[in-house]
């Protein structure tokens, strides 16, 4: 199940809740909370030169810069 971020409309407190997309929003301060759309977090992070250039699809060995070495 996905993690959703909610913000209280009265006090501004933010919480994260694991729930289905169809589930109603949680309540805080006696009112329903608003779902916050945040795009800052991702679950996957690629770093470096990229596996696809040096490890996959090349028949020969690589020098680490995407070029085949002899």
PDB file of N, CA, C, O and CB in Angstrom:
ATOM      1  N   UNK A   1       0.831  -1.180   0.000  1.00  0.00           N
ATOM      2  CA  UNK A   1       0.000   0.000   0.000  1.00  0.00           C
ATOM      3  C   UNK A   1       0.880   1.249   0.000  1.00  0.00           C
ATOM      4  O   UNK A   1       1.963   1.256   0.586  1.00  0.00           O
ATOM      5  CB  UNK A   1      -0.948  -0.005   1.210  1.00  0.00           C
ATOM      6  N   UNK A   2       0.410   2.291  -0.654  1.00  0.00           N
ATOM      7  CA  UNK A   2       1.200   3.526  -0.712  1.00  0.00           C
ATOM      8  C   UNK A   2       1.148   4.333   0.582  1.00  0.00           C
ATOM      9  O   UNK A   2       0.258   4.160   1.415  1.00  0.00           O
ATOM     10  CB  UNK A   2       0.719   4.385  -1.854  1.00  0.00           C
ATOM     11  N   UNK A   3       2.119   5.211   0.719  1.00  0.00           N
ATOM     12  CA  UNK A   3       2.175   6.125   1.860  1.00  0.00           C
ATOM     13  C   UNK A   3       1.700   7.487   1.381  1.00  0.00           C
ATOM     14  O   UNK A   3       2.227   8.025   0.407  1.00  0.00           O
ATOM     15  CB  UNK A   3       3.625   6.208   2.471  1.00  0.00           C
ATOM     16  N   UNK A   4       0.709   8.044   2.061  1.00  0.00           N
ATOM     17  CA  UNK A   4       0.184   9.360   1.721  1.00  0.00           C
ATOM     18  C   UNK A   4       0.519  10.347   2.832  1.00  0.00           C
ATOM     19  O   UNK A   4       0.597   9.989   4.008  1.00  0.00           O
ATOM     20  CB  UNK A   4      -1.341   9.301   1.486  1.00  0.00           C
ATOM     21  N   UNK A   5       0.713  11.586   2.430  1.00  0.00           N
ATOM     22  CA  UNK A   5       1.013  12.656   3.367  1.00  0.00           C
ATOM     23  C   UNK A   5      -0.255  13.501   3.532  1.00  0.00           C
ATOM     24  O   UNK A   5      -0.888  13.887   2.550  1.00  0.00           O
ATOM     25  CB  UNK A   5       2.227  13.527   2.871  1.00  0.00           C
ATOM     26  N   UNK A   6      -0.610  13.778   4.776  1.00  0.00           N
ATOM     27  CA  UNK A   6      -1.798  14.580   5.072  1.00  0.00           C
ATOM     28  C   UNK A   6      -1.423  15.764   5.939  1.00  0.00           C
ATOM     29  O   UNK A   6      -0.486  15.704   6.735  1.00  0.00           O
ATOM     30  CB  UNK A   6      -2.876  13.730   5.766  1.00  0.00           C
ATOM     31  N   UNK A   7      -2.192  16.868   5.764  1.00  0.00           N
ATOM     32  CA  UNK A   7      -1.952  18.080   6.546  1.00  0.00           C
ATOM     33  C   UNK A   7      -3.267  18.527   7.181  1.00  0.00           C
ATOM     34  O   UNK A   7      -4.309  18.546   6.527  1.00  0.00           O
ATOM     35  CB  UNK A   7      -1.350  19.215   5.657  1.00  0.00           C
ATOM     36  N   UNK A   8      -3.203  18.889   8.475  1.00  0.00           N
ATOM     37  CA  UNK A   8      -4.379  19.370   9.192  1.00  0.00           C
ATOM     38  C   UNK A   8      -4.684  20.803   8.738  1.00  0.00           C
ATOM     39  O   UNK A   8      -3.795  21.653   8.685  1.00  0.00           O
ATOM     40  CB  UNK A   8      -4.155  19.308  10.741  1.00  0.00           C
ATOM     41  N   UNK A   9      -5.964  21.054   8.411  1.00  0.00           N
ATOM     42  CA  UNK A   9      -6.345  22.384   7.939  1.00  0.00           C
ATOM     43  C   UNK A   9      -6.379  23.413   9.071  1.00  0.00           C
ATOM     44  O   UNK A   9      -6.269  24.613   8.818  1.00  0.00           O
ATOM     45  CB  UNK A   9      -7.704  22.323   7.260  1.00  0.00           C
ATOM     46  N   UNK A  10      -6.529  22.956  10.316  1.00  0.00           N
ATOM     47  CA  UNK A  10      -6.593  23.892  11.454  1.00  0.00           C
ATOM     48  C   UNK A  10      -5.218  24.230  12.004  1.00  0.00           C
ATOM     49  O   UNK A  10      -4.860  25.403  12.108  1.00  0.00           O
ATOM     50  CB  UNK A  10      -7.447  23.308  12.565  1.00  0.00           C
ATOM     51  N   UNK A  11      -4.445  23.209  12.356  1.00  0.00           N
ATOM     52  CA  UNK A  11      -3.174  23.464  13.047  1.00  0.00           C
ATOM     53  C   UNK A  11      -1.949  23.335  12.144  1.00  0.00           C
ATOM     54  O   UNK A  11      -0.862  23.767  12.530  1.00  0.00           O
ATOM     55  CB  UNK A  11      -3.032  22.517  14.205  1.00  0.00           C
ATOM     56  N   UNK A  12      -2.096  22.750  10.950  1.00  0.00           N
ATOM     57  CA  UNK A  12      -0.984  22.635  10.020  1.00  0.00           C
ATOM     58  C   UNK A  12      -0.084  21.427  10.244  1.00  0.00           C
ATOM     59  O   UNK A  12       0.919  21.275   9.546  1.00  0.00           O
ATOM     60  CB  UNK A  12      -0.170  23.855  10.092  1.00  0.00           C
ATOM     61  N   UNK A  13      -0.420  20.562  11.206  1.00  0.00           N
ATOM     62  CA  UNK A  13       0.405  19.372  11.463  1.00  0.00           C
ATOM     63  C   UNK A  13       0.342  18.435  10.264  1.00  0.00           C
ATOM     64  O   UNK A  13      -0.721  18.227   9.679  1.00  0.00           O
ATOM     65  CB  UNK A  13      -0.063  18.635  12.751  1.00  0.00           C
ATOM     66  N   UNK A  14       1.497  17.869   9.903  1.00  0.00           N
ATOM     67  CA  UNK A  14       1.572  16.929   8.781  1.00  0.00           C
ATOM     68  C   UNK A  14       1.916  15.535   9.288  1.00  0.00           C
ATOM     69  O   UNK A  14       2.763  15.372  10.167  1.00  0.00           O
ATOM     70  CB  UNK A  14       2.617  17.396   7.742  1.00  0.00           C
ATOM     71  N   UNK A  15       1.243  14.524   8.718  1.00  0.00           N
ATOM     72  CA  UNK A  15       1.507  13.134   9.076  1.00  0.00           C
ATOM     73  C   UNK A  15       1.568  12.301   7.802  1.00  0.00           C
ATOM     74  O   UNK A  15       1.064  12.709   6.756  1.00  0.00           O
ATOM     75  CB  UNK A  15       0.418  12.585  10.046  1.00  0.00           C
ATOM     76  N   UNK A  16       2.190  11.131   7.900  1.00  0.00           N
ATOM     77  CA  UNK A  16       2.206  10.165   6.811  1.00  0.00           C
ATOM     78  C   UNK A  16       1.380   8.959   7.230  1.00  0.00           C
ATOM     79  O   UNK A  16       1.490   8.479   8.359  1.00  0.00           O
ATOM     80  CB  UNK A  16       3.664   9.747   6.442  1.00  0.00           C
ATOM     81  N   UNK A  17       0.553   8.474   6.313  1.00  0.00           N
ATOM     82  CA  UNK A  17      -0.347   7.359   6.611  1.00  0.00           C
ATOM     83  C   UNK A  17      -0.240   6.328   5.489  1.00  0.00           C
ATOM     84  O   UNK A  17      -0.261   6.677   4.308  1.00  0.00           O
ATOM     85  CB  UNK A  17      -1.823   7.853   6.776  1.00  0.00           C
ATOM     86  N   UNK A  18      -0.125   5.063   5.867  1.00  0.00           N
ATOM     87  CA  UNK A  18      -0.157   3.975   4.899  1.00  0.00           C
ATOM     88  C   UNK A  18      -1.615   3.556   4.760  1.00  0.00           C
ATOM     89  O   UNK A  18      -2.232   3.065   5.706  1.00  0.00           O
ATOM     90  CB  UNK A  18       0.762   2.764   5.341  1.00  0.00           C
ATOM     91  N   UNK A  19      -2.155   3.763   3.549  1.00  0.00           N
ATOM     92  CA  UNK A  19      -3.559   3.414   3.330  1.00  0.00           C
ATOM     93  C   UNK A  19      -3.826   3.244   1.849  1.00  0.00           C
ATOM     94  O   UNK A  19      -3.011   3.618   1.006  1.00  0.00           O
ATOM     95  CB  UNK A  19      -4.490   4.485   3.921  1.00  0.00           C
ATOM     96  N   UNK A  20      -4.999   2.665   1.541  1.00  0.00           N
ATOM     97  CA  UNK A  20      -5.414   2.504   0.158  1.00  0.00           C
ATOM     98  C   UNK A  20      -5.797   3.873  -0.409  1.00  0.00           C
ATOM     99  O   UNK A  20      -6.100   4.808   0.332  1.00  0.00           O
ATOM    100  CB  UNK A  20      -6.599   1.502   0.047  1.00  0.00           C
ATOM    101  N   UNK A  21      -5.776   3.966  -1.739  1.00  0.00           N
ATOM    102  CA  UNK A  21      -6.134   5.227  -2.383  1.00  0.00           C
ATOM    103  C   UNK A  21      -7.588   5.603  -2.103  1.00  0.00           C
ATOM    104  O   UNK A  21      -7.917   6.786  -2.013  1.00  0.00           O
ATOM    105  CB  UNK A  21      -5.898   5.135  -3.891  1.00  0.00           C
ATOM    106  N   UNK A  22      -8.463   4.597  -1.963  1.00  0.00           N
ATOM    107  CA  UNK A  22      -9.896   4.833  -1.753  1.00  0.00           C
ATOM    108  C   UNK A  22     -10.253   5.176  -0.311  1.00  0.00           C
ATOM    109  O   UNK A  22     -11.341   5.695  -0.061  1.00  0.00           O
ATOM    110  CB  UNK A  22     -10.673   3.622  -2.176  1.00  0.00           C
ATOM    111  N   UNK A  23      -9.372   4.901   0.639  1.00  0.00           N
ATOM    112  CA  UNK A  23      -9.684   5.124   2.052  1.00  0.00           C
ATOM    113  C   UNK A  23      -9.930   6.604   2.347  1.00  0.00           C
ATOM    114  O   UNK A  23      -9.302   7.473   1.743  1.00  0.00           O
ATOM    115  CB  UNK A  23      -8.548   4.599   2.933  1.00  0.00           C
ATOM    116  N   UNK A  24     -10.846   6.889   3.276  1.00  0.00           N
ATOM    117  CA  UNK A  24     -11.103   8.291   3.618  1.00  0.00           C
ATOM    118  C   UNK A  24      -9.901   8.898   4.357  1.00  0.00           C
ATOM    119  O   UNK A  24      -9.139   8.173   4.996  1.00  0.00           O
ATOM    120  CB  UNK A  24     -12.381   8.408   4.485  1.00  0.00           C
ATOM    121  N   UNK A  25      -9.732  10.211   4.273  1.00  0.00           N
ATOM    122  CA  UNK A  25      -8.608  10.845   4.968  1.00  0.00           C
ATOM    123  C   UNK A  25      -8.771  10.756   6.474  1.00  0.00           C
ATOM    124  O   UNK A  25      -9.894  10.716   6.975  1.00  0.00           O
ATOM    125  CB  UNK A  25      -8.474  12.306   4.546  1.00  0.00           C
ATOM    126  N   UNK A  26      -7.650  10.726   7.209  1.00  0.00           N
ATOM    127  CA  UNK A  26      -7.749  10.684   8.671  1.00  0.00           C
ATOM    128  C   UNK A  26      -8.275  12.004   9.224  1.00  0.00           C
ATOM    129  O   UNK A  26      -8.287  13.019   8.528  1.00  0.00           O
ATOM    130  CB  UNK A  26      -6.382  10.362   9.292  1.00  0.00           C
ATOM    131  N   UNK A  27      -8.704  11.980  10.471  1.00  0.00           N
ATOM    132  CA  UNK A  27      -9.207  13.192  11.118  1.00  0.00           C
ATOM    133  C   UNK A  27      -8.212  13.682  12.163  1.00  0.00           C
ATOM    134  O   UNK A  27      -7.542  12.889  12.824  1.00  0.00           O
ATOM    135  CB  UNK A  27     -10.583  12.935  11.768  1.00  0.00           C
ATOM    136  N   UNK A  28      -8.127  15.008  12.300  1.00  0.00           N
ATOM    137  CA  UNK A  28      -7.255  15.647  13.277  1.00  0.00           C
ATOM    138  C   UNK A  28      -7.913  16.966  13.641  1.00  0.00           C
ATOM    139  O   UNK A  28      -8.435  17.653  12.763  1.00  0.00           O
ATOM    140  CB  UNK A  28      -5.788  15.856  12.720  1.00  0.00           C
ATOM    141  N   UNK A  29      -7.901  17.325  14.878  1.00  0.00           N
ATOM    142  CA  UNK A  29      -8.555  18.556  15.367  1.00  0.00           C
ATOM    143  C   UNK A  29     -10.048  18.559  15.047  1.00  0.00           C
ATOM    144  O   UNK A  29     -10.647  19.624  14.895  1.00  0.00           O
ATOM    145  CB  UNK A  29      -7.888  19.801  14.748  1.00  0.00           C
ATOM    146  N   UNK A  30     -10.651  17.376  14.944  1.00  0.00           N
ATOM    147  CA  UNK A  30     -12.085  17.277  14.703  1.00  0.00           C
ATOM    148  C   UNK A  30     -12.504  17.430  13.259  1.00  0.00           C
ATOM    149  O   UNK A  30     -13.701  17.429  12.973  1.00  0.00           O
ATOM    150  CB  UNK A  30     -12.779  18.286  15.499  1.00  0.00           C
ATOM    151  N   UNK A  31     -11.564  17.561  12.336  1.00  0.00           N
ATOM    152  CA  UNK A  31     -11.888  17.699  10.912  1.00  0.00           C
ATOM    153  C   UNK A  31     -11.043  16.746  10.076  1.00  0.00           C
ATOM    154  O   UNK A  31     -10.008  16.260  10.532  1.00  0.00           O
ATOM    155  CB  UNK A  31     -11.671  19.151  10.443  1.00  0.00           C
ATOM    156  N   UNK A  32     -11.487  16.484   8.855  1.00  0.00           N
ATOM    157  CA  UNK A  32     -10.724  15.638   7.950  1.00  0.00           C
ATOM    158  C   UNK A  32      -9.486  16.398   7.472  1.00  0.00           C
ATOM    159  O   UNK A  32      -9.522  17.609   7.256  1.00  0.00           O
ATOM    160  CB  UNK A  32     -11.595  15.187   6.746  1.00  0.00           C
ATOM    161  N   UNK A  33      -8.404  15.659   7.316  1.00  0.00           N
ATOM    162  CA  UNK A  33      -7.147  16.268   6.870  1.00  0.00           C
ATOM    163  C   UNK A  33      -7.100  16.310   5.338  1.00  0.00           C
ATOM    164  O   UNK A  33      -7.784  15.542   4.661  1.00  0.00           O
ATOM    165  CB  UNK A  33      -5.928  15.481   7.430  1.00  0.00           C
ATOM    166  N   UNK A  34      -6.278  17.224   4.807  1.00  0.00           N
ATOM    167  CA  UNK A  34      -6.110  17.346   3.360  1.00  0.00           C
ATOM    168  C   UNK A  34      -4.914  16.514   2.910  1.00  0.00           C
ATOM    169  O   UNK A  34      -3.889  16.476   3.590  1.00  0.00           O
ATOM    170  CB  UNK A  34      -5.927  18.828   2.947  1.00  0.00           C
ATOM    171  N   UNK A  35      -5.045  15.853   1.773  1.00  0.00           N
ATOM    172  CA  UNK A  35      -3.931  15.092   1.212  1.00  0.00           C
ATOM    173  C   UNK A  35      -2.961  16.082   0.558  1.00  0.00           C
ATOM    174  O   UNK A  35      -3.372  16.967  -0.191  1.00  0.00           O
ATOM    175  CB  UNK A  35      -4.436  14.017   0.173  1.00  0.00           C
ATOM    176  N   UNK A  36      -1.683  15.918   0.852  1.00  0.00           N
ATOM    177  CA  UNK A  36      -0.650  16.797   0.316  1.00  0.00           C
ATOM    178  C   UNK A  36       0.037  16.072  -0.836  1.00  0.00           C
ATOM    179  O   UNK A  36       0.446  14.918  -0.702  1.00  0.00           O
ATOM    180  CB  UNK A  36       0.382  17.209   1.424  1.00  0.00           C
ATOM    181  N   UNK A  37       0.158  16.754  -1.961  1.00  0.00           N
ATOM    182  CA  UNK A  37       0.870  16.179  -3.096  1.00  0.00           C
ATOM    183  C   UNK A  37       2.319  16.628  -3.017  1.00  0.00           C
ATOM    184  O   UNK A  37       2.623  17.817  -3.117  1.00  0.00           O
ATOM    185  CB  UNK A  37       0.220  16.601  -4.455  1.00  0.00           C
ATOM    186  N   UNK A  38       3.199  15.669  -2.837  1.00  0.00           N
ATOM    187  CA  UNK A  38       4.622  15.995  -2.762  1.00  0.00           C
ATOM    188  C   UNK A  38       5.376  15.143  -3.755  1.00  0.00           C
ATOM    189  O   UNK A  38       5.172  13.931  -3.829  1.00  0.00           O
ATOM    190  CB  UNK A  38       5.176  15.785  -1.332  1.00  0.00           C
ATOM    191  N   UNK A  39       6.233  15.767  -4.507  1.00  0.00           N
ATOM    192  CA  UNK A  39       7.012  15.035  -5.494  1.00  0.00           C
ATOM    193  C   UNK A  39       8.482  14.992  -5.147  1.00  0.00           C
ATOM    194  O   UNK A  39       9.303  14.606  -5.979  1.00  0.00           O
ATOM    195  CB  UNK A  39       6.832  15.644  -6.850  1.00  0.00           C
ATOM    196  N   UNK A  40       8.829  15.380  -3.935  1.00  0.00           N
ATOM    197  CA  UNK A  40      10.224  15.463  -3.550  1.00  0.00           C
ATOM    198  C   UNK A  40      10.883  14.132  -3.251  1.00  0.00           C
ATOM    199  O   UNK A  40      12.106  14.019  -3.336  1.00  0.00           O
ATOM    200  CB  UNK A  40      10.347  16.326  -2.380  1.00  0.00           C
ATOM    201  N   UNK A  41      10.114  13.140  -2.910  1.00  0.00           N
ATOM    202  CA  UNK A  41      10.694  11.848  -2.540  1.00  0.00           C
ATOM    203  C   UNK A  41      10.482  10.845  -3.655  1.00  0.00           C
ATOM    204  O   UNK A  41       9.413  10.773  -4.262  1.00  0.00           O
ATOM    205  CB  UNK A  41      10.083  11.326  -1.227  1.00  0.00           C
ATOM    206  N   UNK A  42      11.524  10.076  -3.908  1.00  0.00           N
ATOM    207  CA  UNK A  42      11.393   8.992  -4.870  1.00  0.00           C
ATOM    208  C   UNK A  42      11.917   7.721  -4.231  1.00  0.00           C
ATOM    209  O   UNK A  42      12.749   7.772  -3.324  1.00  0.00           O
ATOM    210  CB  UNK A  42      12.151   9.308  -6.190  1.00  0.00           C
ATOM    211  N   UNK A  43      11.440   6.599  -4.693  1.00  0.00           N
ATOM    212  CA  UNK A  43      11.845   5.338  -4.103  1.00  0.00           C
ATOM    213  C   UNK A  43      13.043   4.707  -4.771  1.00  0.00           C
ATOM    214  O   UNK A  43      13.508   3.653  -4.337  1.00  0.00           O
ATOM    215  CB  UNK A  43      10.721   4.394  -4.138  1.00  0.00           C
ATOM    216  N   UNK A  44      13.555   5.337  -5.828  1.00  0.00           N
ATOM    217  CA  UNK A  44      14.647   4.760  -6.575  1.00  0.00           C
ATOM    218  C   UNK A  44      15.601   5.870  -6.982  1.00  0.00           C
ATOM    219  O   UNK A  44      15.171   6.916  -7.468  1.00  0.00           O
ATOM    220  CB  UNK A  44      14.131   3.989  -7.806  1.00  0.00           C
ATOM    221  N   UNK A  45      16.881   5.649  -6.789  1.00  0.00           N
ATOM    222  CA  UNK A  45      17.869   6.678  -7.092  1.00  0.00           C
ATOM    223  C   UNK A  45      19.036   6.054  -7.839  1.00  0.00           C
ATOM    224  O   UNK A  45      19.693   5.153  -7.318  1.00  0.00           O
ATOM    225  CB  UNK A  45      18.356   7.375  -5.802  1.00  0.00           C
ATOM    226  N   UNK A  46      19.303   6.525  -9.058  1.00  0.00           N
ATOM    227  CA  UNK A  46      20.431   6.035  -9.839  1.00  0.00           C
ATOM    228  C   UNK A  46      21.593   7.004  -9.699  1.00  0.00           C
ATOM    229  O   UNK A  46      21.415   8.217  -9.804  1.00  0.00           O
ATOM    230  CB  UNK A  46      20.041   5.855 -11.327  1.00  0.00           C
ATOM    231  N   UNK A  47      22.772   6.472  -9.465  1.00  0.00           N
ATOM    232  CA  UNK A  47      23.961   7.305  -9.370  1.00  0.00           C
ATOM    233  C   UNK A  47      25.074   6.669 -10.186  1.00  0.00           C
ATOM    234  O   UNK A  47      25.063   5.463 -10.432  1.00  0.00           O
ATOM    235  CB  UNK A  47      24.395   7.495  -7.894  1.00  0.00           C
ATOM    236  N   UNK A  48      26.013   7.464 -10.595  1.00  0.00           N
ATOM    237  CA  UNK A  48      27.148   6.939 -11.338  1.00  0.00           C
ATOM    238  C   UNK A  48      26.949   7.031 -12.832  1.00  0.00           C
ATOM    239  O   UNK A  48      26.106   7.787 -13.314  1.00  0.00           O
ATOM    240  CB  UNK A  48      27.403   5.517 -10.952  1.00  0.00           C
ATOM    241  N   UNK A  49      27.731   6.255 -13.562  1.00  0.00           N
ATOM    242  CA  UNK A  49      27.704   6.329 -15.021  1.00  0.00           C
ATOM    243  C   UNK A  49      26.538   5.566 -15.629  1.00  0.00           C
ATOM    244  O   UNK A  49      26.193   5.807 -16.786  1.00  0.00           O
ATOM    245  CB  UNK A  49      28.993   5.802 -15.582  1.00  0.00           C
ATOM    246  N   UNK A  50      25.936   4.675 -14.905  1.00  0.00           N
ATOM    247  CA  UNK A  50      24.777   3.942 -15.412  1.00  0.00           C
ATOM    248  C   UNK A  50      25.120   2.525 -15.784  1.00  0.00           C
ATOM    249  O   UNK A  50      26.036   2.289 -16.572  1.00  0.00           O
ATOM    250  CB  UNK A  50      24.193   4.644 -16.603  1.00  0.00           C
ATOM    251  N   UNK A  51      24.397   1.582 -15.229  1.00  0.00           N
ATOM    252  CA  UNK A  51      24.669   0.175 -15.472  1.00  0.00           C
ATOM    253  C   UNK A  51      24.435  -0.200 -16.921  1.00  0.00           C
ATOM    254  O   UNK A  51      25.108  -1.087 -17.446  1.00  0.00           O
ATOM    255  CB  UNK A  51      23.816  -0.684 -14.576  1.00  0.00           C
ATOM    256  N   UNK A  52      23.498   0.457 -17.570  1.00  0.00           N
ATOM    257  CA  UNK A  52      23.146   0.077 -18.922  1.00  0.00           C
ATOM    258  C   UNK A  52      24.271   0.386 -19.911  1.00  0.00           C
ATOM    259  O   UNK A  52      24.345  -0.245 -20.966  1.00  0.00           O
ATOM    260  CB  UNK A  52      21.876   0.783 -19.340  1.00  0.00           C
ATOM    261  N   UNK A  53      25.136   1.329 -19.599  1.00  0.00           N
ATOM    262  CA  UNK A  53      26.226   1.683 -20.498  1.00  0.00           C
ATOM    263  C   UNK A  53      27.431   0.766 -20.317  1.00  0.00           C
ATOM    264  O   UNK A  53      28.144   0.482 -21.279  1.00  0.00           O
ATOM    265  CB  UNK A  53      26.636   3.125 -20.275  1.00  0.00           C
ATOM    266  N   UNK A  54      27.661   0.305 -19.096  1.00  0.00           N
ATOM    267  CA  UNK A  54      28.888  -0.444 -18.861  1.00  0.00           C
ATOM    268  C   UNK A  54      28.675  -1.920 -18.570  1.00  0.00           C
ATOM    269  O   UNK A  54      29.609  -2.705 -18.735  1.00  0.00           O
ATOM    270  CB  UNK A  54      29.625   0.166 -17.737  1.00  0.00           C
ATOM    271  N   UNK A  55      27.517  -2.322 -18.155  1.00  0.00           N
ATOM    272  CA  UNK A  55      27.317  -3.701 -17.735  1.00  0.00           C
ATOM    273  C   UNK A  55      26.349  -4.488 -18.601  1.00  0.00           C
ATOM    274  O   UNK A  55      26.375  -5.719 -18.570  1.00  0.00           O
ATOM    275  CB  UNK A  55      26.839  -3.721 -16.342  1.00  0.00           C
ATOM    276  N   UNK A  56      25.508  -3.834 -19.363  1.00  0.00           N
ATOM    277  CA  UNK A  56      24.457  -4.548 -20.067  1.00  0.00           C
ATOM    278  C   UNK A  56      24.509  -4.195 -21.549  1.00  0.00           C
ATOM    279  O   UNK A  56      24.560  -3.019 -21.910  1.00  0.00           O
ATOM    280  CB  UNK A  56      23.071  -4.214 -19.470  1.00  0.00           C
ATOM    281  N   UNK A  57      24.496  -5.175 -22.374  1.00  0.00           N
ATOM    282  CA  UNK A  57      24.435  -4.942 -23.803  1.00  0.00           C
ATOM    283  C   UNK A  57      25.787  -4.874 -24.487  1.00  0.00           C
ATOM    284  O   UNK A  57      25.850  -4.969 -25.713  1.00  0.00           O
ATOM    285  CB  UNK A  57      23.705  -3.698 -24.058  1.00  0.00           C
ATOM    286  N   UNK A  58      26.864  -4.713 -23.744  1.00  0.00           N
ATOM    287  CA  UNK A  58      28.201  -4.711 -24.341  1.00  0.00           C
ATOM    288  C   UNK A  58      28.751  -6.129 -24.329  1.00  0.00           C
ATOM    289  O   UNK A  58      28.695  -6.818 -23.311  1.00  0.00           O
ATOM    290  CB  UNK A  58      29.156  -3.743 -23.581  1.00  0.00           C
ATOM    291  N   UNK A  59      29.271  -6.550 -25.445  1.00  0.00           N
ATOM    292  CA  UNK A  59      29.811  -7.905 -25.526  1.00  0.00           C
ATOM    293  C   UNK A  59      31.213  -7.980 -24.931  1.00  0.00           C
ATOM    294  O   UNK A  59      31.600  -9.018 -24.394  1.00  0.00           O
ATOM    295  CB  UNK A  59      29.834  -8.380 -26.978  1.00  0.00           C
ATOM    296  N   UNK A  60      31.980  -6.891 -25.019  1.00  0.00           N
ATOM    297  CA  UNK A  60      33.336  -6.873 -24.484  1.00  0.00           C
ATOM    298  C   UNK A  60      33.366  -6.235 -23.111  1.00  0.00           C
ATOM    299  O   UNK A  60      32.329  -5.845 -22.576  1.00  0.00           O
ATOM    300  CB  UNK A  60      34.273  -6.131 -25.425  1.00  0.00           C
ATOM    301  N   UNK A  61      34.561  -6.131 -22.540  1.00  0.00           N
ATOM    302  CA  UNK A  61      34.707  -5.495 -21.232  1.00  0.00           C
ATOM    303  C   UNK A  61      34.673  -3.984 -21.380  1.00  0.00           C
ATOM    304  O   UNK A  61      34.914  -3.450 -22.462  1.00  0.00           O
ATOM    305  CB  UNK A  61      36.014  -5.938 -20.550  1.00  0.00           C
ATOM    306  N   UNK A  62      34.381  -3.319 -20.312  1.00  0.00           N
ATOM    307  CA  UNK A  62      34.275  -1.866 -20.309  1.00  0.00           C
ATOM    308  C   UNK A  62      35.379  -1.270 -19.450  1.00  0.00           C
ATOM    309  O   UNK A  62      35.882  -1.906 -18.524  1.00  0.00           O
ATOM    310  CB  UNK A  62      32.893  -1.417 -19.800  1.00  0.00           C
ATOM    311  N   UNK A  63      35.751  -0.015 -19.781  1.00  0.00           N
ATOM    312  CA  UNK A  63      36.758   0.684 -18.976  1.00  0.00           C
ATOM    313  C   UNK A  63      36.119   1.548 -17.894  1.00  0.00           C
ATOM    314  O   UNK A  63      36.814   2.307 -17.218  1.00  0.00           O
ATOM    315  CB  UNK A  63      37.641   1.549 -19.872  1.00  0.00           C
ATOM    316  N   UNK A  64      34.801   1.440 -17.724  1.00  0.00           N
ATOM    317  CA  UNK A  64      34.090   2.206 -16.693  1.00  0.00           C
ATOM    318  C   UNK A  64      33.538   3.522 -17.207  1.00  0.00           C
ATOM    319  O   UNK A  64      32.831   4.222 -16.483  1.00  0.00           O
ATOM    320  CB  UNK A  64      35.005   2.474 -15.530  1.00  0.00           C
ATOM    321  N   UNK A  65      33.855   3.872 -18.461  1.00  0.00           N
ATOM    322  CA  UNK A  65      33.354   5.118 -19.044  1.00  0.00           C
ATOM    323  C   UNK A  65      32.401   4.841 -20.208  1.00  0.00           C
ATOM    324  O   UNK A  65      32.101   5.734 -21.001  1.00  0.00           O
ATOM    325  CB  UNK A  65      34.523   5.991 -19.518  1.00  0.00           C
ATOM    326  N   UNK A  66      31.939   3.624 -20.300  1.00  0.00           N
ATOM    327  CA  UNK A  66      31.020   3.260 -21.375  1.00  0.00           C
ATOM    328  C   UNK A  66      31.720   2.840 -22.645  1.00  0.00           C
ATOM    329  O   UNK A  66      31.057   2.522 -23.632  1.00  0.00           O
ATOM    330  CB  UNK A  66      30.114   4.399 -21.672  1.00  0.00           C
ATOM    331  N   UNK A  67      33.062   2.828 -22.650  1.00  0.00           N
ATOM    332  CA  UNK A  67      33.825   2.442 -23.835  1.00  0.00           C
ATOM    333  C   UNK A  67      34.408   1.046 -23.626  1.00  0.00           C
ATOM    334  O   UNK A  67      34.809   0.680 -22.521  1.00  0.00           O
ATOM    335  CB  UNK A  67      34.954   3.473 -24.130  1.00  0.00           C
ATOM    336  N   UNK A  68      34.444   0.291 -24.694  1.00  0.00           N
ATOM    337  CA  UNK A  68      35.038  -1.048 -24.618  1.00  0.00           C
ATOM    338  C   UNK A  68      36.560  -0.925 -24.601  1.00  0.00           C
ATOM    339  O   UNK A  68      37.143  -0.134 -25.343  1.00  0.00           O
ATOM    340  CB  UNK A  68      34.570  -1.937 -25.814  1.00  0.00           C
ATOM    341  N   UNK A  69      37.176  -1.706 -23.757  1.00  0.00           N
ATOM    342  CA  UNK A  69      38.637  -1.721 -23.750  1.00  0.00           C
ATOM    343  C   UNK A  69      39.123  -2.940 -24.506  1.00  0.00           C
ATOM    344  O   UNK A  69      38.402  -3.931 -24.627  1.00  0.00           O
ATOM    345  CB  UNK A  69      39.193  -1.715 -22.303  1.00  0.00           C
ATOM    346  N   UNK A  70      40.335  -2.872 -25.010  1.00  0.00           N
ATOM    347  CA  UNK A  70      40.856  -3.982 -25.810  1.00  0.00           C
ATOM    348  C   UNK A  70      41.615  -4.993 -24.981  1.00  0.00           C
ATOM    349  O   UNK A  70      42.112  -5.983 -25.517  1.00  0.00           O
ATOM    350  CB  UNK A  70      41.749  -3.460 -26.896  1.00  0.00           C
TER     351      UNK A  70
END
